[in-house]
Structures are given as structure tokens and as C-alpha cells.
Amino acid sequence: MESKGQSPYNTRLFKTGEQSYTVKVASAESKTEPVQNFAGSKFCVEYGDHGPLMQRIVDNLQKAAEHAASDTQKFMLLEYCKSFSTGSIEAHKEGSRHWIRDVGPAVESYIGFIESYRDPSGLRGEWEGFVSCVNKEVSAKFQVLVDSAPELLQLMPWSSDFEKATFQRPDFTSLEVLAFGSSGVPAGINIPNYDDIRQNEGFKNVSLGNVLQASYGGSASDKPVTFVSDQDQELFKTLKGPAFEVQVGVHELLGHGSGRLYHKNSQETKAFVEKKIASPWAEGKILDGPFYDEGSTWDSAFGKIASPYEECRAECCGIYLCLEKQVLEVFGHSDVVEGQVHDIVYTNWLLMVRAGLTGLEFYTPETGAWRQAHMNARYVILRVLLEAGQGLVKLEVNEANDDVTIQLDRSLIPTVGKTAIGEFLNKLQIFKSLGDVANGSKMFGDYSKVPEEMANLRRIVMARKEPRKLLVQPHMSRNDETKQCSIVEFEESPEGMIASFVSRFPAVDNDLWALYEAEADAMKNQ
């Protein structure tokens, strides 16, 4: 697909014979391209996958374009219509360019095949769309972080050779989600995911305020937090929300928004090679590639580890930079005392260590595979911190109670902890910048392994596993006669979750059944 310039974001692949395949592209319009031969196999590209559903989306986006608040929004929506009609990812990229130029709207939205987390190959995007209102007060706080970004990026552990020459100042807003259609609602987003746009034109950061509050807000529960020591319970419960707000802000803006990629034969790469930059970890070695092939992207080069690797890099940026007084002050924590580790910093690092431990829930011992990118990322960070030693992190097992308690030495965070994360983060960034799939994959893969002592901890984690929280979304509707809007909330239960979905998504049973019947045989044979 890469050789043909075909993006995998909106595709599905079907094996139709011993050496024949069909690539289905999601679009309202249907067409079939001539069969092509590649590497001894035959490939047929068919447009019109999920056609009836894509047509409904196009129809409604065309109606939305009639009420756009500006020409920028109108052009954005029309490019989306073109993309979803024809299957053109280039049209979606053009719509995304208009989207990043739409700075400071009162209502924010984005739609398309966006995140590749759930694709085993890490290439295809999951369909999602959201509509939200901007929280202007909190957004003003984030804007201060944006203003400070060029200065803060200089504090990263990598040299300027691995950072973009010019920081593309993004729109960074706090949003209150009205509706988010996907398999899961994130706490923060850095989009678009197209590398060329992010590196050369810009991006947007959003923090989803009401999602953060629902997921990490202060808890009145007397129930102890698993794996947190008795002396840390109250602090953890009180500050996990504010600490995670800092983490999300830095993770999205300075994590996903940082770094550069080098492609073969580009002027930037030629200049890089001429500098003969020494490897920070291998004496006498010069960093000289291998670099990305022309047309290759981060996702296509690193494949299935691209998502967890990138999430790990962004998470490391969060815990690394939260140590900076300037960052804490942006989020209203002005009571920083020189030489002391702030409670927000300690809680944020404790959150990360605990997340790495509980992330073992998402590891499958039978296959050695991780089922969730963020959990894989946080587990890797836990391994790095444990490897740092010197008493920074200890996981104390109580055999009698079949329990484990996290002991994090607060005093060692700005020394042992920062050094360990800084050195690891530097490698993550350099391997990413140079397109060094071999070394990047090996390093990340080694830390992703679950040795015997961690497997024993997984048994305890699984025994103490708690039900996963569900986010039950409300439903907003408008009365055409009175022109009044109303919001219906639902019970916080599985029944409420079902009622929410039924209310928010219209029944398209006939279309869905027709799509099922059309490919039922193919699905049985996959």
C-alpha cells in the first residue's frame, strides 16, 4: 500500500484466495480499481466499504457546513465530505489543515479514522468523532503553557538536532465533551496524527476537562486505593486529579508535540549527517541513520509498537517536565519550595508507578502480547524506574495477604528518577527521529517483557483487579419547534450505558444488517 501511495487509515484487508487480497476503502462512493500484482500476490482495491453509513455522515456534514461559523470551518467540513465520499485520505488531511487554522472556536469538533491503537498492526484508524464546548477559563491556563513551550522544550534531554527547528504554536484548549463517539473516551488528545502536518504545519492539543473530572476527580470513597501505602492513601486520593491534569497537559503539548523525523535524501537529513553527531551512549559511534524512507511515516515504519512507544515517550515527557517549577506554576501550583519535591510531583510519579503495575492486567502471558498501548507504555516506565535502583521504587510483596505495596522514595525523584527517565527518553527520541526501527524496537521490546518476578506480581494484580470504570455520556437534543436544547443524563450503571448509546446513536439496523450479510461468508473464512 505504501508503494502505491495508499494510506491504510480507512481500509480493511480481506484474503480472497491463496495469493489474492482485497483492500476495502471506506467511502460513500463505490468503485473497483484494476487488479495489481505485488510481491507475487494479486491485490484488488475496492471503494465503498461501509458505503451507506459513510453516506449518512456526508449528508449530515454537508448540512453542518451550511451553519459553519467561518469559511475556515466550512472548508474543513467540505473537505471531510470529500474524504468520506471518495475515500481520499489526502482530502481528510486538507480538512485537518483547515481544522488547525480554526483557532479558538467556541465549539470544537473532529471526525474521521483517527487512532490506530486498536489495530493489531498499528496502522488502521478507528472511526471516531466528538463535539465539545471550550472552557475558556481553563484554556487560558493552557495558553500560558503554549507560550512557555519553546523554553520548556530546551529542557528536554535530547539536543536541538532532534527537535523541530520552529515550534508550531498549537491551539491548546480545555474542552467539556458534549458527545464522543468511539470505543473509549480519552482524557487528552494531540491531533492530527499525520506526521507531515504535525512537523511542518502544526497541530492542536485538547484536554477533556469533564472526562478528567469523571475519571480522576477526588473520591469520597473510604475504600483504599490498591497497591498504595497507608501513608500515601489520603494524598493520592486528594491530588490524583490535579496531578493527572499536569501530566495530560505536558503529555499532549510537549510530549506528542515535540521531536522531529528525518527522511532519506531530505535537505535536513543531509545537514544532520554532515554534523557527524556522536551517539550519547556508544563512545566513538556517529549517529548516521537509518532514517525514514521517502513516503514512510512513524506508524508505517514502527508498525504495531508505534502507538505504545509514542505513548511511552509522551508519558516520560510528562513526569520529566513536571519537576520544573515553571510547569507547576502554570497549573496553579505556586507553592513550590526550592529543594523539595512538590506533592503534585510526588503524586504524579506515584500515579505512573501504580499505572505501570496495574497495567499488567492488559498483558497476555500465553502470547506475550500487550492489549493496550498506554498500559504497555506505563509498564515500560515502571521497568525503567525499577532498573534505576538505589531504592527509588520498591514493590513490597506481602505473601500473607497476597498483596503488593508501592514504596516510592520522594527524595530520589529529582536525582535518580530524573536521570533514569532522561536517559531513557533521550534514546526513545533519537531512535524515533532517525527511524531506527531495529534498535528502538529492541529496547522497547526488552522493557515490555514480563520476567518471572513481574509475572508473580501480575497474579496479585489480577486477583485484586477492580471493574473497569465506564463513562456514561449524556444526550443533548434540540426541539425543532421551540429551538430549545435539552440534556438527558443516564444512570451510572451498565443499563445506563446502554440507554445512553441507544439515545445518542440513531438506529440504522437495515444498513448494518445489509453490510453484515454482504460479507458474512468472508468473515467466516478469515
C-alpha positions, 0 to 999 in steps of 0.5 A, a space after each residue: 500500500 505504501 508503494 502505491 501511495 495508499 494510506 491504510 487509515 480507512 481500509 480493511 484487508 480481506 484474503 480472497 484466495 491463496 495469493 489474492 487480497 482485497 483492500 476495502 476503502 471506506 467511502 460513500 462512493 463505490 468503485 473497483 480499481 484494476 487488479 495489481 500484482 505485488 510481491 507475487 500476490 494479486 491485490 484488488 482495491 475496492 471503494 465503498 466499504 461501509 458505503 451507506 453509513 459513510 453516506 449518512 455522515 456526508 449528508 449530515 456534514 454537508 448540512 453542518 457546513 451550511 451553519 459553519 461559523 467561518 469559511 475556515 470551518 466550512 472548508 474543513 467540513 467540505 473537505 471531510 465530505 470529500 474524504 468520506 465520499 471518495 475515500 481520499 485520505 489526502 482530502 481528510 488531511 486538507 480538512 485537518 489543515 483547515 481544522 488547525 487554522 480554526 483557532 479558538 472556536 467556541 465549539 470544537 469538533 473532529 471526525 474521521 479514522 483517527 487512532 490506530 491503537 486498536 489495530 493489531 498492526 498499528 496502522 488502521 484508524 478507528 472511526 471516531 468523532 466528538 463535539 465539545 464546548 471550550 472552557 475558556 477559563 481553563 484554556 487560558 491556563 493552557 495558553 500560558 503553557 503554549 507560550 512557555 513551550 519553546 523554553 520548556 522544550 530546551 529542557 528536554 534531554 535530547 539536543 536541538 538536532 532532534 527537535 523541530 527547528 520552529 515550534 508550531 504554536 498549537 491551539 491548546 484548549 480545555 474542552 467539556 465533551 458534549 458527545 464522543 463517539 468511539 470505543 473509549 473516551 480519552 482524557 487528552 488528545 494531540 491531533 492530527 496524527 499525520 506526521 507531515 502536518 504535525 512537523 511542518 504545519 502544526 497541530 492542536 492539543 485538547 484536554 477533556 476537562 469533564 472526562 478528567 473530572 469523571 475519571 480522576 476527580 477526588 473520591 469520597 470513597 473510604 475504600 483504599 486505593 490498591 497497591 498504595 501505602 497507608 501513608 500515601 492513601 489520603 494524598 493520592 486520593 486528594 491530588 490524583 486529579 490535579 496531578 493527572 491534569 499536569 501530566 495530560 497537559 505536558 503529555 499532549 503539548 510537549 510530549 506528542 508535540 515535540 521531536 522531529 523525523 528525518 527522511 532519506 535524501 531530505 535537505 535536513 537529513 543531509 545537514 544532520 549527517 554532515 554534523 557527524 553527531 556522536 551517539 550519547 551512549 556508544 563512545 566513538 559511534 556517529 549517529 548516521 541513520 537509518 532514517 525514514 524512507 521517502 513516503 514512510 511515516 512513524 506508524 508505517 515504519 514502527 508498525 504495531 509498537 508505534 502507538 505504545 512507544 509514542 505513548 511511552 515517550 509522551 508519558 516520560 515527557 510528562 513526569 520529566 517536565 513536571 519537576 520544573 517549577 515553571 510547569 507547576 506554576 502554570 497549573 496553579 501550583 505556586 507553592 513550590 519550595 526550592 529543594 523539595 519535591 512538590 506533592 503534585 510531583 510526588 503524586 504524579 510519579 506515584 500515579 505512573 508507578 501504580 499505572 505501570 503495575 496495574 497495567 499488567 492486567 492488559 498483558 497476555 502471558 500465553 502470547 506475550 502480547 500487550 492489549 493496550 498501548 498506554 498500559 504497555 507504555 506505563 509498564 515500560 516506565 515502571 521497568 525503567 524506574 525499577 532498573 534505576 535502583 538505589 531504592 527509588 521504587 520498591 514493590 513490597 510483596 506481602 505473601 500473607 495477604 497476597 498483596 503488593 505495596 508501592 514504596 516510592 522514595 520522594 527524595 530520589 525523584 529529582 536525582 535518580 528518577 530524573 536521570 533514569 527517565 532522561 536517559 531513557 527518553 533521550 534514546 526513545 527520541 533519537 531512535 524515533 527521529 532517525 527511524 531506527 526501527 531495529 534498535 528502538 524496537 529492541 529496547 522497547 521490546 526488552 522493557 515490555 517483557 514480563 520476567 518471572 518476578 513481574 509475572 508473580 506480581 501480575 497474579 496479585 494484580 489480577 486477583 485484586 483487579 477492580 471493574 473497569 470504570 465506564 463513562 456514561 455520556 449524556 444526550 443533548 437534543 434540540 426541539 425543532 419547534 421551540 429551538 430549545 436544547 435539552 440534556 438527558 443524563 443516564 444512570 451510572 450503571 451498565 443499563 445506563 450505558 446502554 440507554 445512553 448509546 441507544 439515545 445518542 446513536 440513531 438506529 440504522 439496523 437495515 444498513 448494518 444488517 445489509 453490510 453484515 450479510 454482504 460479507 458474512 461468508 468472508 468473515 467466516 473464512 478469515 
